[in-house]
């Protein structure tokens, strides 16, 4: 019984770790994409500051 509880807990911990790693990588990818595309998005929306 203890071995089965340990197995389940280790699988849950592994799943949480992989989920967090995937979320971290996904957020970084979105941030990098926004950083490069944001000026074009702002320009296409017509939000250009007047100098």
C-alpha positions as CSV (number, residue, x, y, z in Angstrom):
1,X,0.0,0.0,0.0
2,X,2.8,2.4,0.8
3,X,4.6,1.7,-2.4
4,X,1.4,2.4,-4.4
5,X,0.9,5.7,-2.5
6,X,4.6,6.7,-3.2
7,X,4.1,5.8,-6.9
8,X,1.0,7.9,-7.2
9,X,2.6,10.8,-5.5
10,X,5.7,10.6,-7.6
11,X,3.6,10.5,-10.8
12,X,1.6,13.5,-9.6
13,X,4.8,15.4,-8.8
14,X,6.2,14.6,-12.2
15,X,3.1,15.7,-13.9
16,X,3.1,19.0,-12.0
17,X,6.7,19.6,-12.9
18,X,6.2,18.9,-16.5
19,X,3.1,21.1,-16.6
20,X,4.9,24.0,-14.9
21,X,7.9,23.6,-17.3
22,X,5.5,23.6,-20.3
23,X,3.7,26.7,-19.0
24,X,7.0,28.5,-18.4
25,X,8.3,27.7,-21.9
26,X,5.0,28.7,-23.5
27,X,4.9,32.1,-21.7
28,X,8.5,32.8,-22.8
29,X,7.6,32.0,-26.4
30,X,4.6,34.3,-26.3
31,X,6.6,37.1,-24.7
32,X,9.3,36.8,-27.4
33,X,6.7,36.8,-30.1
34,X,4.9,39.9,-28.7
35,X,8.2,41.7,-28.3
36,X,9.0,41.3,-32.0
37,X,5.5,41.8,-33.3
38,X,4.1,44.5,-30.9
39,X,5.3,47.5,-32.9
40,X,3.5,46.2,-36.1
41,X,0.4,45.5,-34.1
42,X,0.3,49.0,-32.6
43,X,1.0,50.6,-36.0
44,X,-1.8,48.6,-37.7
45,X,-4.2,49.7,-35.0
46,X,-3.4,53.3,-35.7
47,X,-2.0,54.1,-32.3
48,X,1.0,56.0,-33.5
49,X,2.1,58.8,-31.1
50,X,2.5,62.2,-32.7
51,X,5.9,63.8,-32.3
